Amino acid sequence: MSAVTLREQGTAFLPRFDADGLITAITLDAARGDVLMVAHMNDEALRLTLTTGIAHYWSRSRRQLWKKGETSGQLQTIVDIAVDCDQDALLLRVAVGGDGGACHTGARSCFYRRLVIDDSGTPYLTRLPDADSQR
Amino acid sequence: MSAVTLREQGTAFLPRFDADGLITAITLDAARGDVLMVAHMNDEALRLTLTTGIAHYWSRSRRQLWKKGETSGQLQTIVDIAVDCDQDALLLRVAVGGDGGACHTGARSCFYRRLVIDDSGTPYLTRLPDADSQR
């Protein structure tokens, strides 16, 4: 198999980190099925996630390893992880501890606003009911 | 309001493109609610998505604007778009044309493999039933 075929069709886990050493992680609430957040992992965050079963990320703003929920109690226990075709993105389904939220603003999901286009073609945001998250 | 508060709590759409001029886009099948793919948009792809109602991305590998489905028929009609707290990620809910799939490999969702850890601690991938995508 070619390298591309191996990566796309094979059974080997060959995560493709970008130039900054990061892979995209999308985190879903396993019970509700909705998207809670999008973050990144470096090699160490991925390794810790796999060995501990608790989601770890790399904080790009703080430039440090980030055990999600370590201070808030919103720990994310991994239910399962899916990998995309070119292995540069992971889809984590998690059970959330604490109050069940994920966003530092206090919202349950980080996707608490919807994009709307007004009559003049200008986009603006409206807040969604928290229970509704991205729907 | 501070710039951060404005971005996180305000109604202004202030997309935060990264150093490469890209924003992350997660695309969900609106009917099924599952994640189809993760891609990126530059300013032009975002503008075209908003003005045409059809998802456009920026292909990092081909380094060109990418109207998803233009050749495959898997056009993605926007149902709605949510924006995350720091406005560096979009969540698109779409109705998919053609055969309803999104992945260039022929799978419906790009997330067609699950990560499994074997008894020795080595991660590997197993293919999910296509109808099951990331579950």
Interface residues (C-beta under 8 A of the other chain):
Chain A: E8 Q9 G10 T11 A12 F13 T24 I26 L28 G33 D34 V35 M37 V38 L50 T51 D80 I81 A82 V83 D84 C85 A89 L90 L91 R93 C103 H104 T105 A107 C110 F111 Y112 R113 R114 L115 I117 G121 P123 Y124 L125 T126 L128 S133 Q134 R135
Chain B: E8 Q9 G10 T11 A12 F13 T24 I26 L28 G33 D34 V35 M37 V38 L50 T51 D80 I81 A82 V83 D84 C85 A89 L90 L91 R93 C103 H104 T105 A107 C110 F111 Y112 R113 R114 L115 I117 G121 P123 Y124 L125 T126 L128 S133 Q134 R135
